Amino acid sequence: VKIKNCTALRNGRQGLSLTGGRYVDIENCNFSYTGRNTDGSELLYSASPASGIDMELETGGSIPEELQRYASLGDINIRNCIIENNHYAIANGAYEGCLNIEDSYIGYNITNTPSGFFIIVKGEESITFKNCILESDTNYMKLVSKKTLFDSCTFKGIRYISNNNDVERFDIINSDI
């Protein structure tokens, strides 16, 4: 699946919902102001989680029982995208496979909790950020992954990166903090 050159601004629930698929490429897209007006106020009609990108594997009643074993979501590449001023930048439910975010800006995502950026990657897979600018006014970024790599990234206003307790690798290389 390829999603390229798309703009999703001021949507009520999600900028993009990924509910299934493997090897998804998202490139040159803008997912911003989900659940928000451009002045930062809440939209009159918005629904949680109001994420720039929401990744939740669709299972249960909407997929016939004989096909559920084939349902998967993973191995997603996000390149040259802007994800800003949403309630959550990237919210995630069940996810399998690597998540790679490259040459992207992720900033000023607003939420009622301190985790304006929240990703859960299950299993042995990893999250990789390369050449990204990550900006926050909450000083906080939350990731749940066994393996996370930041390569050549710039952090602005982020002083604390939280991860889960069973971290195997957490590396920041060639980056400005």
NUVEX-212338 format. One record per residue: residue number from 1; residue in three letters; y, z, x of N, C-alpha, C, CB in turn. Coordinates in pm, 1 decimal, padded with zeros to 6 digits. Glycine has a CB too. Layout:
// residues N
   n res      n.v      n.w      n.u     ca.v     ca.w     ca.u      c.v      c.w      c.u     cb.v     cb.w     cb.u
 NUM ALA        Y        Z        X        Y        Z        X        Y        Z        X        Y        Z        X
...
END
This chain:
// residues 177
   n res      n.v      n.w      n.u     ca.v     ca.w     ca.u      c.v      c.w      c.u     cb.v     cb.w     cb.u
   1 VAL -00117.5  00000.0  00085.8  00000.0  00000.0  00000.0  00122.7  00000.0  00089.6  00000.4  00122.7 -00097.2
   2 LYS  00219.2 -00086.5  00058.2  00345.6 -00090.1  00130.6  00459.9 -00070.9  00032.2  00361.7 -00223.2  00208.4
   3 ILE  00548.5  00021.1  00065.3  00670.6  00043.8 -00011.2  00783.7  00021.0  00087.2  00675.9  00189.5 -00076.6
   4 LYS  00867.0 -00080.9  00062.7  00964.6 -00121.5  00162.4  01098.7 -00152.3  00096.6  00913.9 -00243.3  00240.4
   5 ASN  01208.1 -00110.5  00164.0  01345.1 -00142.5  00122.8  01375.7 -00097.3 -00019.8  01368.9 -00291.5  00134.6
   6 CYS  01336.4  00024.9 -00054.3  01360.1  00078.5 -00188.1  01463.7  00190.4 -00182.9  01228.7  00130.0 -00250.0
   7 THR  01537.9  00203.9 -00290.4  01634.3  00313.2 -00303.8  01604.2  00387.3 -00432.6  01781.4  00260.5 -00302.6
   8 ALA  01588.9  00519.2 -00423.3  01564.7  00603.7 -00540.6  01664.1  00719.6 -00534.5  01415.0  00656.1 -00545.2
   9 LEU  01772.5  00708.0 -00610.4  01879.0  00809.1 -00609.6  01891.2  00873.8 -00746.8  02014.0  00746.4 -00567.9
  10 ARG  01916.4  01005.7 -00746.3  01944.4  01083.1 -00866.8  01835.3  01070.9 -00974.2  02076.2  01039.7 -00924.4
  11 ASN  01709.3  01070.4 -00931.4  01600.3  01075.1 -01028.4  01581.8  01218.1 -01075.9  01468.9  01020.2 -00967.4
  12 GLY  01527.1  01235.4 -01194.1  01513.0  01369.6 -01249.8  01398.0  01448.8 -01191.0  01495.5  01360.8 -01396.6
  13 ARG  01281.3  01386.4 -01172.1  01164.2  01461.5 -01125.3  01127.0  01428.7 -00981.6  01046.0  01434.1 -01215.1
  14 GLN  01110.4  01302.3 -00944.3  01070.6  01263.2 -00808.7  01144.5  01136.3 -00769.1  00916.8  01242.0 -00799.3
  15 GLY  01169.2  01123.4 -00640.1  01212.9  00994.9 -00588.4  01094.0  00901.4 -00582.2  01278.5  01009.7 -00449.5
  16 LEU  00981.6  00952.4 -00532.6  00856.8  00877.1 -00523.9  00741.6  00974.4 -00543.8  00844.4  00802.1 -00387.0
  17 SER  00649.2  00939.4 -00631.1  00526.2  01017.7 -00649.2  00409.2  00936.2 -00597.6  00504.6  01056.8 -00799.2
  18 LEU  00337.5  00990.7 -00501.6  00214.0  00929.7 -00453.0  00099.2  01012.2 -00509.7  00209.2  00923.7 -00294.4
  19 THR  00018.0  00951.5 -00594.3 -00090.1  01025.2 -00659.4 -00227.8  00980.1 -00613.4 -00079.7  01010.2 -00808.8
  20 GLY -00232.2  00883.8 -00522.9 -00358.1  00838.6 -00466.7 -00331.8  00722.2 -00372.9 -00457.1  00798.3 -00577.9
  21 GLY -00419.8  00704.9 -00277.5 -00409.2  00592.5 -00185.2 -00431.1  00634.5 -00041.9 -00274.8  00526.6 -00198.5
  22 ARG -00478.6  00541.8  00037.2 -00497.3  00562.7  00180.9 -00418.2  00454.8  00252.8 -00649.8  00558.8  00221.5
  23 TYR -00371.1  00488.7  00371.6 -00298.6  00393.0  00455.6 -00175.6  00337.8  00382.9 -00391.5  00277.6  00497.4
  24 VAL -00089.2  00427.7  00342.5  00033.5  00393.4  00271.4  00147.4  00386.6  00373.0  00064.8  00497.5  00158.3
  25 ASP  00222.6  00277.5  00371.7  00339.7  00261.0  00457.7  00464.4  00261.7  00371.4  00330.8  00129.9  00540.7
  26 ILE  00556.7  00351.7  00403.5  00685.1  00362.1  00334.2  00790.9  00334.1  00439.8  00705.8  00504.9  00265.0
  27 GLU  00870.6  00228.9  00419.8  00960.5  00185.1  00525.7  01097.2  00144.7  00469.5  00898.4  00068.2  00602.6
  28 ASN  01202.9  00184.9  00541.8  01341.2  00148.0  00508.3  01378.3  00188.0  00366.0  01361.3 -00001.9  00525.9
  29 CYS  01345.8  00309.5  00327.5  01372.5  00357.2  00191.9  01466.9  00477.1  00193.9  01241.3  00394.5  00121.4
  30 ASN  01530.4  00500.8  00079.8  01618.8  00615.9  00062.5  01574.6  00690.8 -00062.4  01769.1  00572.0  00052.0
  31 PHE  01531.5  00815.8 -00042.5  01491.0  00903.4 -00152.5  01584.2  01023.7 -00150.8  01339.7  00947.4 -00140.1
  32 SER  01691.5  01018.8 -00227.5  01794.8  01121.5 -00216.8  01846.3  01165.1 -00353.9  01910.4  01070.5 -00132.1
  33 TYR  01899.2  01286.8 -00356.4  01963.3  01346.0 -00474.3  01867.8  01356.5 -00593.2  02085.2  01263.9 -00514.0
  34 THR  01739.1  01377.4 -00566.6  01644.6  01396.5 -00676.6  01673.5  01530.3 -00742.4  01496.8  01389.7 -00626.5
  35 GLY  01697.8  01526.4 -00872.2  01734.0  01647.6 -00946.0  01876.5  01692.5 -00920.5  01640.2  01758.8 -00910.7
  36 ARG  01956.4  01610.8 -00851.8  02092.4  01649.1 -00812.8  02189.3  01534.4 -00840.8  02097.5  01688.7 -00662.8
  37 ASN  02313.6  01568.7 -00864.6  02422.1  01471.6 -00864.6  02471.6  01457.8 -00721.1  02538.2  01514.6 -00961.5
  38 THR  02546.8  01355.5 -00693.0  02594.5  01335.4 -00556.1  02689.2  01446.1 -00511.6  02663.8  01200.9 -00544.2
  39 ASP  02747.3  01523.3 -00606.5  02832.6  01635.6 -00567.0  02750.8  01763.3 -00543.5  02939.3  01660.8 -00674.2
  40 GLY  02616.7  01753.9 -00554.5  02529.5  01868.4 -00529.1  02492.7  01947.6 -00652.4  02593.8  01958.9 -00432.1
  41 SER  02558.5  01923.0 -00765.0  02524.6  01996.0 -00887.0  02393.8  01941.7 -00944.7  02639.1  01985.2 -00991.5
  42 GLU  02327.3  02025.6 -01026.4  02200.4  01982.6 -01084.6  02222.1  01878.3 -01191.4  02125.2  02101.0 -01142.6
  43 LEU  02129.5  01782.6 -01199.6  02131.9  01685.5 -01308.1  02106.2  01757.3 -01439.5  02027.4  01573.3 -01285.2
  44 LEU  02160.0  01705.3 -01546.5  02138.4  01764.6 -01677.7  01989.8  01766.6 -01712.3  02216.9  01687.9 -01784.6
  45 TYR  01917.8  01658.3 -01679.1  01775.2  01649.4 -01706.1  01701.1  01634.2 -01574.6  01743.5  01531.6 -01801.4
  46 SER  01643.7  01742.6 -01525.5  01561.7  01735.9 -01405.7  01441.3  01826.9 -01424.4  01642.9  01776.0 -01279.5
  47 ALA  01335.6  01800.3 -01347.0  01212.9  01878.4 -01358.6  01159.0  01907.0 -01219.4  01107.1  01804.2 -01444.6
  48 SER  01095.6  02020.3 -01207.0  01037.8  02062.4 -01080.5  00921.9  01969.9 -01043.8  00990.4  02209.4 -01087.9
  49 PRO  00900.5  01939.2 -00918.2  00966.1  01996.3 -00801.9  01092.4  01922.5 -00756.9  00870.1  02000.3 -00690.0
  50 ALA  01125.5  01809.5 -00818.0  01245.7  01732.9 -00781.7  01247.6  01703.4 -00631.6  01373.8  01810.0 -00822.4
  51 SER  01141.4  01638.5 -00586.5  01123.7  01606.7 -00444.7  01167.6  01464.8 -00415.1  00978.2  01626.1 -00402.9
  52 GLY  01213.7  01444.4 -00292.6  01236.5  01307.5 -00248.0  01106.3  01230.5 -00254.2  01294.9  01304.5 -00105.3
  53 ILE  01002.1  01288.9 -00195.5  00867.3  01231.6 -00203.2  00771.6  01344.4 -00242.0  00824.4  01164.4 -00065.9
  54 ASP  00691.6  01320.6 -00343.3  00590.8  01417.9 -00386.3  00454.7  01353.0 -00368.8  00613.4  01463.9 -00535.4
  55 MET  00366.0  01421.0 -00296.3  00232.0  01369.8 -00272.1  00131.7  01465.0 -00334.9  00204.8  01352.4 -00120.1
  56 GLU  00073.1  01422.5 -00445.7 -00026.1  01505.0 -00514.3 -00138.5  01415.6 -00562.0  00037.0  01582.7 -00633.1
  57 LEU -00257.0  01441.5 -00512.8 -00373.7  01364.5 -00552.7 -00400.8  01385.5 -00700.9 -00496.9  01403.8 -00468.8
  58 GLU -00409.1  01276.2 -00773.5 -00437.2  01280.9 -00917.0 -00586.4  01297.8 -00936.7 -00386.2  01153.0 -00989.2
  59 THR -00624.8  01405.7 -01000.8 -00766.1  01430.3 -01030.2 -00777.3  01480.5 -01172.5 -00828.5  01532.3 -00930.1
  60 GLY -00897.6  01506.9 -01214.3 -00917.4  01565.0 -01346.6 -00916.2  01461.2 -01456.2 -00812.1  01667.6 -01374.1
  61 GLY -00860.1  01497.5 -01570.5 -00866.6  01419.8 -01693.1 -00814.8  01278.4 -01685.3 -00793.7  01488.9 -01795.8
  62 SER -00723.2  01249.7 -01596.9 -00666.0  01114.9 -01594.2 -00753.4  01013.7 -01520.1 -00529.7  01119.3 -01530.2
  63 ILE -00852.2  01059.5 -01446.7 -00942.1  00969.4 -01374.4 -01082.7  00988.0 -01430.1 -00938.5  00996.7 -01219.6
  64 PRO -01149.4  00877.9 -01466.6 -01286.2  00892.1 -01517.3 -01374.0  00968.1 -01418.3 -01347.2  00754.3 -01546.4
  65 GLU -01461.5  01052.5 -01471.3 -01543.4  01139.8 -01388.4 -01622.8  01064.4 -01281.9 -01637.5  01217.8 -01475.2
  66 GLU -01674.5  00946.5 -01315.3 -01755.2  00870.6 -01219.3 -01671.7  00815.0 -01103.8 -01826.2  00756.6 -01290.3
  67 LEU -01539.7  00812.0 -01116.7 -01452.1  00761.7 -01010.9 -01383.9  00872.2 -00929.8 -01347.2  00672.7 -01071.0
  68 GLN -01392.2  00996.2 -00975.7 -01320.1  01104.3 -00908.9 -01362.4  01124.9 -00764.4 -01339.4  01231.7 -00984.3
  69 ARG -01487.3  01098.7 -00731.2 -01531.4  01117.9 -00592.6 -01464.2  01019.0 -00497.8 -01683.3  01103.7 -00582.9
  70 TYR -01408.3  00910.5 -00550.0 -01338.6  00812.3 -00466.6 -01189.7  00841.0 -00452.6 -01357.6  00674.4 -00523.7
  71 ALA -01139.9  00935.0 -00528.7 -00996.1  00965.1 -00526.7 -00957.3  01026.1 -00392.3 -00958.2  01061.4 -00642.5
  72 SER -00853.0  00972.6 -00331.6 -00804.6  01028.7 -00205.2 -00656.6  00997.0 -00189.0 -00885.7  00973.4 -00084.9
  73 LEU -00594.0  01072.9 -00103.7 -00453.7  01052.9 -00069.8 -00437.7  01092.3  00075.5 -00358.0  01136.0 -00163.2
  74 GLY -00394.6  00999.7  00159.0 -00377.6  01035.8  00298.1 -00343.2  00918.2  00387.1 -00500.6  01100.8  00348.0
  75 ASP -00325.7  00949.2  00515.0 -00289.3  00852.0  00617.0 -00162.9  00776.7  00575.0 -00405.4  00753.6  00642.0
  76 ILE -00055.4  00852.6  00563.1  00072.5  00799.2  00515.9  00170.6  00791.6  00632.0  00130.2  00886.4  00401.4
  77 ASN  00239.0  00678.4  00641.0  00340.6  00655.5  00743.2  00475.6  00636.3  00675.2  00304.8  00532.4  00831.4
  78 ILE  00573.0  00716.7  00715.5  00709.5  00706.3  00663.8  00796.5  00665.7  00781.6  00759.4  00842.3  00597.9
  79 ARG  00862.4  00548.6  00772.1  00942.5  00497.3  00883.3  01081.2  00458.4  00836.2  00873.6  00377.3  00948.7
  80 ASN  01179.1  00498.2  00915.6  01317.4  00457.5  00893.9  01363.7  00486.2  00751.3  01333.5  00309.7  00924.5
  81 CYS  01340.2  00608.7  00706.3  01377.4  00648.8  00570.7  01481.9  00759.6  00574.1  01253.7  00695.0  00492.2
  82 ILE  01553.7  00773.0  00464.9  01647.8  00882.5  00444.2  01593.9  00965.3  00329.1  01793.9  00830.4  00415.0
  83 ILE  01580.8  01095.8  00353.3  01533.6  01189.0  00250.6  01629.8  01307.4  00255.0  01381.7  01234.3  00274.7
  84 GLU  01727.3  01308.2  00162.7  01829.2  01413.5  00171.1  01877.0  01457.9  00033.5  01947.9  01365.2  00253.3
  85 ASN  01924.4  01582.0  00030.0  01985.2  01642.2 -00088.0  01895.6  01637.4 -00211.2  02114.7  01573.9 -00118.2
  86 ASN  01767.0  01664.0 -00191.4  01671.7  01681.8 -00300.7  01644.5  01831.5 -00312.3  01538.1  01599.9 -00276.3
  87 HIS  01572.4  01873.7 -00416.2  01528.3  02013.5 -00417.2  01431.4  02036.4 -00301.8  01461.5  02050.4 -00553.3
  88 TYR  01334.0  01950.6 -00287.5  01242.6  01951.8 -00173.9  01248.7  01814.9 -00108.2  01096.3  01987.5 -00217.6
  89 ALA  01237.1  01810.8  00022.4  01231.5  01681.7  00091.3  01098.1  01616.1  00058.5  01249.5  01698.5  00246.4
  90 ILE  00990.7  01680.6  00101.6  00855.9  01630.0  00076.9  00773.4  01746.3  00025.2  00792.0  01567.0  00206.7
  91 ALA  00728.8  01736.2 -00097.9  00641.0  01838.3 -00154.1  00501.5  01780.3 -00156.7  00687.1  01883.2 -00297.2
  92 ASN  00404.1  01867.4 -00142.6  00270.8  01816.0 -00124.4  00167.5  01907.1 -00185.5  00242.4  01796.0  00020.7
  93 GLY  00076.5  01848.8 -00258.1 -00039.4  01922.1 -00307.7 -00156.9  01887.6 -00219.4 -00069.4  01888.8 -00456.9
  94 ALA -00264.1  01837.2 -00276.8 -00382.9  01800.8 -00199.7 -00353.8  01676.7 -00116.8 -00504.2  01776.8 -00292.8
  95 TYR -00389.4  01681.8  00008.3 -00360.0  01571.7  00099.4 -00465.7  01570.0  00207.8 -00217.5  01584.8  00160.6
  96 GLU -00514.7  01453.7  00241.6 -00613.0  01440.1  00348.6 -00567.9  01327.8  00439.8 -00756.0  01412.7  00292.2
  97 GLY -00578.4  01346.1  00566.9 -00539.7  01241.3  00659.3 -00405.9  01271.3  00723.0 -00534.9  01108.0  00588.8
  98 CYS -00370.8  01194.0  00820.4 -00250.1  01219.5  00898.4 -00125.9  01176.1  00822.3 -00257.2  01147.4  01033.0
  99 LEU -00018.9  01248.5  00845.9  00112.7  01213.7  00793.5  00202.4  01189.3  00913.5  00170.7  01326.5  00699.4
 100 ASN  00256.6  01068.3  00924.6  00344.5  01030.9  01035.1  00481.5  00997.4  00979.3  00286.6  00911.0  01115.4
 101 ILE  00583.8  01062.2  01033.3  00721.3  01037.1  00991.5  00797.3  00995.4  01116.3  00786.6  01163.9  00922.6
 102 GLU  00855.6  00874.6  01113.3  00915.7  00818.6  01233.4  01052.0  00757.9  01202.0  00823.5  00713.1  01295.4
 103 ASP  01147.8  00775.0  01296.2  01280.7  00714.7  01287.9  01348.2  00743.4  01154.0  01271.2  00564.5  01309.5
 104 SER  01335.9  00866.4  01105.1  01388.1  00900.8  00972.6  01485.1  01017.5  00980.1  01273.7  00934.5  00877.3
 105 TYR  01569.9  01026.1  00876.7  01663.2  01138.0  00860.8  01617.2  01220.5  00742.0  01810.9  01088.1  00841.1
 106 ILE  01598.4  01350.0  00764.8  01559.6  01442.1  00658.8  01658.5  01557.2  00664.1  01410.1  01492.2  00674.7
 107 GLY  01742.3  01569.0  00560.4  01844.8  01671.5  00570.4  01894.0  01725.4  00438.4  01958.4  01618.9  00644.7
 108 TYR  01943.8  01847.4  00446.6  02014.4  01915.5  00337.6  01940.9  01908.5  00205.0  02151.4  01856.7  00321.2
 109 ASN  01812.3  01941.2  00207.8  01736.2  01948.7  00084.9  01749.2  02089.5  00029.6  01587.5  01910.8  00108.0
 110 ILE  01781.1  02100.1 -00096.5  01823.2  02224.3 -00159.9  01708.9  02275.8 -00245.5  01951.8  02203.8 -00244.8
 111 THR  01682.4  02403.7 -00237.2  01579.9  02462.2 -00322.4  01609.4  02610.4 -00340.2  01438.2  02440.7 -00262.6
 112 ASN  01546.2  02672.8 -00440.3  01567.4  02815.5 -00465.3  01495.2  02903.3 -00365.0  01522.3  02851.1 -00604.6
 113 THR  01405.2  02845.5 -00286.5  01337.1  02920.3 -00181.9  01390.3  02872.1 -00047.7  01181.9  02903.1 -00191.1
 114 PRO  01364.0  02944.2  00058.9  01416.1  02899.3  00188.2  01340.9  02781.1  00246.8  01412.6  03012.2  00285.5
 115 SER  01241.5  02730.2  00177.4  01161.2  02622.1  00235.4  01202.2  02487.5  00177.7  01011.6  02646.6  00210.8
 116 GLY  01319.0  02439.1  00212.9  01367.9  02312.0  00162.5  01284.9  02194.6  00209.0  01509.3  02292.2  00203.7
 117 PHE  01201.0  02214.9  00306.4  01112.4  02109.8  00355.9  00973.5  02170.6  00357.2  01155.5  02056.6  00499.7
 118 PHE  00883.9  02119.0  00279.0  00754.3  02183.6  00263.2  00644.3  02079.4  00261.1  00750.4  02268.3  00135.3
 119 ILE  00549.6  02089.0  00352.4  00436.8  01996.5  00356.8  00309.4  02077.3  00377.2  00454.7  01890.0  00470.1
 120 ILE  00206.6  02043.8  00301.5  00073.9  02101.6  00322.5 -00019.5  01988.0  00359.6  00022.6  02178.7  00195.1
 121 VAL -00084.5  01996.9  00472.5 -00185.5  01899.3  00512.1 -00315.3  01976.1  00529.5 -00145.0  01822.0  00644.1
 122 LYS -00416.4  01940.8  00451.5 -00543.3  02014.0  00454.9 -00638.1  01953.6  00556.5 -00608.6  02014.9  00316.8
 123 GLY -00731.4  02032.6  00601.9 -00833.0  01984.8  00693.9 -00783.8  01979.5  00837.0 -00880.3  01849.3  00651.9
 124 GLU -00840.0  01890.6  00913.2 -00812.5  01882.3  01056.5 -00698.4  01786.7  01090.7 -00936.8  01839.5  01129.1
 125 GLU -00639.5  01722.9  00991.1 -00539.3  01621.4  01016.6 -00407.4  01682.5  01061.1 -00518.4  01537.1  00893.5
 126 SER -00313.1  01596.4  01094.8 -00189.9  01644.5  01156.2 -00066.6  01583.0  01091.9 -00190.5  01614.8  01304.5
 127 ILE  00048.1  01644.7  01123.4  00179.3  01591.4  01089.0  00246.6  01556.2  01220.7  00265.3  01694.4  01004.3
 128 THR  00300.3  01435.4  01230.5  00374.0  01393.5  01348.7  00512.2  01345.9  01307.0  00298.2  01282.4  01425.0
 129 PHE  00614.9  01400.3  01371.7  00752.6  01355.3  01355.2  00792.5  01288.8  01486.5  00850.0  01474.8  01317.7
 130 LYS  00841.7  01166.2  01481.5  00885.4  01098.8  01602.5  01022.8  01036.3  01579.4  00782.7  00991.5  01645.7
 131 ASN  01116.5  01065.4  01671.0  01252.5  01011.6  01664.7  01319.5  01041.8  01531.4  01250.7  00861.6  01688.2
 132 CYS  01301.4  01163.1  01481.3  01360.7  01201.1  01352.9  01478.7  01295.9  01374.3  01255.0  01267.1  01261.9
 133 ILE  01570.3  01293.8  01280.0  01675.8  01394.1  01272.6  01641.0  01483.5  01155.3  01819.3  01329.2  01256.6
 134 LEU  01628.4  01613.8  01182.4  01592.4  01712.9  01081.5  01708.3  01810.7  01071.7  01457.3  01786.5  01116.9
 135 GLU  01771.5  01816.1  00954.6  01895.0  01893.0  00940.6  01886.3  01983.6  00818.5  02017.3  01799.1  00929.6
 136 SER  01937.8  02106.7  00832.2  01932.6  02202.7  00723.1  02048.4  02299.9  00732.3  01800.0  02278.0  00723.8
 137 ASP  02092.2  02348.3  00617.5  02189.1  02457.4  00619.3  02123.1  02589.9  00581.8  02305.1  02427.2  00523.8
 138 THR  01988.5  02589.5  00566.5  01917.1  02713.9  00538.6  01853.3  02772.7  00663.6  01810.8  02690.4  00433.3
 139 ASN  01862.1  02703.2  00776.8  01803.1  02745.8  00904.4  01651.0  02748.4  00901.5  01854.5  02882.6  00941.5
 140 TYR  01587.0  02686.6  00805.0  01445.4  02710.3  00781.9  01373.1  02580.9  00747.1  01426.2  02812.7  00670.9
 141 MET  01253.5  02564.3  00799.3  01166.7  02452.0  00766.6  01025.0  02506.6  00757.2  01177.5  02336.4  00873.4
 142 LYS  00951.1  02472.6  00652.3  00815.4  02524.8  00638.1  00715.3  02410.6  00637.3  00802.2  02608.6  00509.7
 143 LEU  00614.6  02423.4  00721.8  00505.7  02328.2  00731.2  00375.5  02405.0  00722.3  00513.4  02245.4  00862.5
 144 VAL  00276.0  02347.0  00658.6  00142.4  02406.2  00657.4  00048.1  02298.6  00709.2  00100.4  02457.0  00512.2
 145 SER  00009.7  02312.6  00834.2 -00074.3  02213.5  00899.2 -00141.2  02277.7  01019.4  00007.8  02088.9  00941.2
 146 LYS -00262.6  02236.0  01048.8 -00328.3  02287.6  01168.8 -00266.7  02229.7  01295.2 -00477.3  02256.8  01165.0
 147 LYS -00216.2  02106.7  01284.9 -00161.0  02039.3  01403.1 -00027.7  01974.2  01365.3 -00261.4  01932.2  01459.2
 148 THR  00077.1  02007.2  01439.8  00209.0  01949.1  01416.3  00269.2  01909.8  01549.5  00301.8  02048.0  01340.6
 149 LEU  00327.4  01789.8  01553.8  00394.2  01741.2  01674.0  00532.8  01690.1  01637.6  00311.1  01629.9  01742.5
 150 PHE  00633.8  01736.8  01710.5  00769.1  01682.9  01703.8  00793.3  01614.8  01837.2  00877.5  01795.3  01674.0
 151 ASP  00815.4  01484.2  01835.7  00838.1  01407.9  01958.1  00972.7  01337.2  01947.6  00723.2  01305.5  01982.7
 152 SER  01062.6  01368.3  02040.9  01194.3  01304.7  02048.8  01274.2  01322.3  01919.8  01178.9  01156.4  02079.9
 153 CYS  01272.8  01443.2  01864.8  01345.5  01473.4  01741.2  01471.7  01554.0  01771.4  01255.1  01550.6  01642.7
 154 THR  01565.0  01550.5  01678.2  01685.4  01631.1  01686.1  01685.7  01728.0  01569.3  01813.0  01542.5  01685.8
 155 PHE  01699.9  01857.3  01600.0  01705.6  01961.2  01498.0  01850.4  02007.3  01484.9  01611.1  02081.0  01533.3
 156 LYS  01903.5  02005.9  01363.2  02040.5  02051.9  01339.4  02035.7  02161.1  01233.0  02134.3  01933.3  01295.0
 157 GLY  02079.6  02280.7  01269.1  02085.2  02390.6  01173.9  01950.8  02452.3  01141.4  02147.6  02343.9  01049.3
 158 ILE  01844.2  02411.5  01208.3  01711.4  02468.8  01184.6  01680.8  02563.4  01299.8  01600.9  02356.7  01172.0
 159 ARG  01668.8  02690.7  01266.6  01640.7  02791.0  01369.3  01500.6  02847.9  01358.3  01741.1  02902.8  01361.0
 160 TYR  01435.0  02823.5  01246.4  01304.8  02884.3  01223.1  01213.9  02781.1  01158.6  01316.9  03011.1  01134.2
 161 ILE  01100.2  02756.0  01219.0  00999.6  02666.5  01163.0  00876.4  02750.4  01135.6  00967.5  02546.1  01259.5
 162 SER  00839.3  02758.9  01009.7  00725.1  02839.0  00968.5  00603.8  02749.5  00954.3  00753.9  02913.2  00836.7
 163 ASN  00490.1  02801.2  00995.2  00365.4  02728.4  00979.3  00260.5  02827.3  00932.3  00322.2  02658.0  01112.1
 164 ASN  00143.0  02778.7  00894.7  00038.8  02868.1  00846.6 -00025.4  02946.6  00960.2 -00066.9  02789.4  00772.1
 165 ASN -00110.5  03038.7  00925.6 -00169.7  03130.0  01023.8 -00281.4  03068.7  01106.7 -00222.2  03250.2  00954.2
 166 ASP -00341.4  02959.5  01061.2 -00453.8  02903.9  01136.7 -00413.5  02779.0  01215.6 -00569.0  02870.4  01042.2
 167 VAL -00297.1  02784.5  01277.3 -00244.7  02673.0  01356.3 -00328.6  02655.6  01482.3 -00095.7  02696.3  01392.8
 168 GLU -00368.1  02532.8  01509.5 -00437.8  02501.9  01633.9 -00340.8  02446.8  01737.9 -00551.1  02401.5  01608.6
 169 ARG -00246.5  02360.9  01693.7 -00149.1  02301.1  01785.7 -00014.6  02291.5  01715.4 -00196.1  02160.4  01834.4
 170 PHE  00088.4  02327.6  01788.5  00225.1  02313.6  01737.8  00309.8  02279.3  01859.6  00276.9  02446.3  01663.6
 171 ASP  00348.8  02153.7  01873.6  00417.3  02107.4  01992.4  00552.5  02046.1  01957.9  00331.4  02006.9  02066.5
 172 ILE  00651.7  02078.4  02040.3  00782.6  02014.1  02035.0  00807.4  01959.0  02174.9  00897.6  02115.0  01989.2
 173 ILE  00816.5  01824.8  02185.8  00838.4  01763.3  02316.6  00956.9  01666.6  02309.1  00710.4  01689.5  02364.9
 174 ASN  01028.3  01653.1  02419.4  01137.8  01557.9  02432.0  01239.3  01567.9  02318.9  01083.2  01418.7  02437.6
 175 SER  01264.7  01688.0  02268.8  01348.4  01703.8  02149.9  01471.3  01788.6  02178.4  01268.1  01765.9  02037.0
 176 ASP  01575.9  01769.5  02096.4  01698.2  01849.8  02104.2  01693.9  01955.3  01994.7  01825.9  01760.6  02090.7
 177 ILE  01698.6  02081.7  02039.9  01692.7  02192.2  01944.7  01825.2  02264.8  01946.3  01576.4  02289.2  01977.6
END
